[in-house]
Amino acid sequence: MNTNRLSDKMASALNDQMTKEAHASQIYLSYAAWADSQGYGGIANFLFRHAHEERNHMMKILEYILKRGAVVRVTAIPAPPADPLNINDCFEKVFNHEVDNTKAIYQVVKLSLTEEDWATWNFMQWFVKEQTEEETLALSLLDKIKIAGGEKINSDALYTLDRDLENTPDDARLAQDVTTENP
């Protein structure tokens, strides 16, 4: 008896997204190692935590594929891109990667809608919200870096940013959660 509840196309799309999440983890890991080697321990800590979070996203998709009765395909992960040139470049690259990942997630959501695979559509809504948080957080950090001078950020501002990111929460407040009492 066939107990697979995912179409071949959907299983393939989810496996591809699982690999993208693993790749995202490697990118954050690589950038964290770079930041640490530059003496930015707080920024490295922030990026290491995000590497772990991306790996958890990968595992979430892996578990979903298995629970829907399909086959998980673990494939090679591309190498991370070159090290950032500076902190501004690092977070620009983080933001651009998150936008690319959002687009990929939207494609899985679109496929689930087309196939009327409501279980997968529902499952993917968590990722849609997560990507909104990831993009919001990256934009917020880029705004702070821009205010501090962007590529020409001074050492005092870098020191403060490094200290702040060591303990910064890993999530961002979304527009949908804002009220007039709690802007």
C-alpha positions in Angstrom: 0.0 0.0 0.0 1.3 3.4 -1.0 1.1 5.8 2.0 2.9 8.7 0.4 0.8 11.8 0.7 3.0 14.1 -1.4 3.1 14.3 -5.1 6.5 13.6 -6.7 6.7 17.3 -7.7 6.0 18.4 -4.1 8.4 16.0 -2.6 11.1 17.2 -4.9 10.3 20.9 -4.1 10.4 20.2 -0.3 13.7 18.3 -0.7 15.1 21.2 -2.6 14.0 23.6 0.1 15.5 21.4 2.8 18.8 21.7 1.0 18.4 25.4 0.7 17.9 25.6 4.5 21.0 23.5 5.0 22.9 25.8 2.7 21.6 28.8 4.6 23.0 27.3 7.8 26.4 26.9 6.1 26.3 30.5 5.0 25.6 31.8 8.5 28.2 29.4 9.9 30.8 30.7 7.4 29.9 34.4 8.2 30.0 33.7 11.9 33.5 32.2 11.6 34.6 35.2 9.5 33.2 37.6 12.1 34.9 35.8 15.0 38.2 35.8 13.1 37.8 39.6 12.8 37.3 40.0 16.6 33.5 40.5 16.5 32.5 37.9 19.0 29.0 39.3 19.6 28.2 39.4 15.9 29.7 35.9 15.5 27.5 34.7 18.4 24.4 36.2 16.6 25.4 34.5 13.3 26.2 31.1 15.0 22.7 31.2 16.6 21.2 31.8 13.1 23.2 29.0 11.6 21.6 26.7 14.2 18.2 28.1 13.5 18.5 27.4 9.8 19.6 23.8 10.5 16.4 23.5 12.6 14.4 24.7 9.6 16.1 22.0 7.5 15.1 19.4 10.1 11.5 20.7 10.2 11.2 20.1 6.5 12.9 16.7 6.7 10.5 15.5 9.4 7.5 16.8 7.4 8.6 14.9 4.3 9.0 11.7 6.4 5.7 12.2 8.2 3.9 12.6 4.8 5.3 9.3 3.7 7.6 10.6 1.0 11.3 10.0 0.6 13.9 12.4 1.9 16.8 13.0 -0.5 19.9 14.4 1.2 22.1 16.0 -1.4 25.3 18.0 -1.5 25.2 21.5 -0.1 26.9 24.2 -2.2 29.8 26.0 -0.6 29.0 29.3 1.1 30.0 32.4 -0.9 33.2 34.3 -0.2 33.7 36.0 3.1 32.2 39.4 3.5 34.4 42.5 3.0 33.1 44.2 6.1 30.2 44.2 8.6 27.9 46.2 6.2 28.7 43.7 3.4 28.0 40.8 5.7 24.5 41.9 6.6 23.7 43.0 3.0 24.6 39.4 2.0 22.5 38.0 4.8 19.5 40.1 3.7 19.9 39.2 0.1 20.2 35.5 1.0 17.0 35.7 3.1 15.1 37.4 0.2 16.2 34.5 -2.1 15.1 32.0 0.4 11.8 33.7 0.8 11.2 33.5 -3.0 12.0 29.8 -2.9 9.5 29.3 0.0 6.9 31.2 -1.9 7.4 28.7 -4.8 6.6 25.8 -2.6 3.6 27.6 -1.2 2.4 28.3 -4.8 2.9 24.7 -5.7 0.9 23.5 -2.7 -1.9 25.9 -3.7 -1.9 24.7 -7.3 -1.9 21.0 -6.2 -4.5 21.7 -3.5 -2.2 20.1 -1.0 -3.6 21.9 2.0 -1.5 20.1 4.6 1.7 21.3 2.9 0.2 24.8 2.4 -0.6 25.0 6.1 2.9 23.6 7.0 4.6 26.2 4.8 2.8 29.1 6.5 5.1 28.8 9.4 8.0 29.4 7.0 6.3 32.4 5.4 6.0 34.0 8.8 9.6 33.0 9.7 10.9 34.6 6.5 9.0 37.8 7.3 10.8 37.8 10.6 14.2 37.1 9.1 13.9 39.8 6.5 12.6 42.3 9.1 15.6 41.5 11.4 18.1 41.8 8.6 16.6 45.1 7.5 16.7 46.4 11.0 20.4 45.5 11.4 21.2 47.2 8.0 19.4 50.3 9.2 21.5 50.4 12.4 24.7 49.9 10.4 23.6 52.6 7.9 23.0 55.1 10.7 26.4 54.2 12.2 28.1 54.9 8.8 27.5 51.9 6.6 30.7 50.7 5.1 32.5 53.5 6.9 31.2 52.5 10.4 33.6 53.7 13.0 35.2 51.5 15.7 33.0 52.8 18.5 29.8 52.0 16.6 31.2 48.6 15.7 32.0 47.9 19.3 28.5 48.8 20.3 26.9 46.8 17.5 29.1 43.8 18.4 28.0 44.0 22.1 24.3 44.5 21.2 24.2 41.6 18.8 25.6 39.2 21.4 22.3 39.4 23.3 19.9 40.5 20.6 16.8 38.3 20.4 16.8 36.1 17.3 13.3 37.2 16.2 11.8 40.5 15.1 8.5 42.1 15.8 6.3 41.9 12.8 4.0 44.6 11.5 1.0 42.3 11.8 1.6 42.2 15.6 1.6 45.9 16.1 -1.3 47.8 17.6 -2.0 51.4 18.5 -1.4 50.5 22.1 1.8 48.6 21.4 3.4 50.2 18.2 
